[in-house]
């Protein structure tokens, strides 16, 4: 009999600047899912943490910036192909940087951070369902 695991809940930050560019990070080649792919800044919510606290923590840990969560966008879940091996519910947000400059803060997870124009992202393949989130929100 197959062992069942519990669902995981995560957050993604669609960080947009005043030029309309979107911040993406490239996943490290050592990551077990989507190595080398570009993606949104995010991760799993820790026990006892609010969704907004998790969004802010992930931005601080991964790219060294403080963000403001501007707007909750909805939910994405496993039936949408969110994760190849787990049942994951994700709660994406539009966010903006309030202090700091984006840098690689966790090289074991992130190899590069860069702003992209929407037309550039339209031509890219992103990790998880991150491209669909950007399409759904009308950002690319």
C-alpha positions, 0 to 999 in steps of 0.5 A, spaced: 500 500 500 502 506 498 504 511 504 500 517 504 503 524 506 499 530 508 498 536 503 503 542 504 501 549 503 506 554 500 506 562 498 509 565 492 511 572 491 509 576 484 514 581 486 513 587 481 517 593 480 515 600 478 517 599 471 512 593 470 518 588 471 517 581 475 522 579 479 524 571 478 530 567 481 533 561 478 533 555 482 540 552 484 542 546 479 542 541 486 534 542 487 530 536 487 524 539 483 525 544 477 533 544 477 535 550 473 528 553 472 526 560 473 521 561 478 517 566 483 520 567 490 516 563 495 516 556 499 512 552 504 509 556 510 512 554 517 508 551 523 505 557 527 506 562 521 501 566 518 501 566 510 503 574 510 509 572 515 511 566 510 511 570 504 515 576 507 520 570 510 521 567 504 523 573 500 528 575 506 531 568 506 532 567 499 533 574 496 535 578 502 529 583 501 523 586 505 517 586 502 510 588 503 504 584 501 500 588 496 494 583 494 492 576 495 491 572 488 487 566 490 489 559 490 493 553 486 493 546 488 496 539 486 490 538 480 493 544 476 500 540 476 503 544 481 508 539 484 511 533 481 511 529 487 507 532 493 500 535 494 501 542 494 496 548 495 499 555 494 497 562 496 500 567 491 500 574 492 502 581 489 508 584 493 513 589 492 520 591 495 520 596 501 527 595 502 534 592 500 536 589 493 535 582 491 541 578 491 542 570 492 542 569 499 541 562 499 545 559 494 543 552 495 536 554 493 537 560 488 543 561 483 541 567 480 536 573 481 533 578 476 528 582 473 524 580 467 520 584 462 513 581 461 515 579 454 521 576 456 517 571 461 512 570 455 517 566 452 520 562 458 518 556 461 518 557 469 518 552 474 511 549 477 505 553 475 508 560 476 507 562 468 500 560 469 499 565 475 502 570 471 498 569 465 492 568 470 493 575 473 494 579 466 502 580 468 504 577 462 
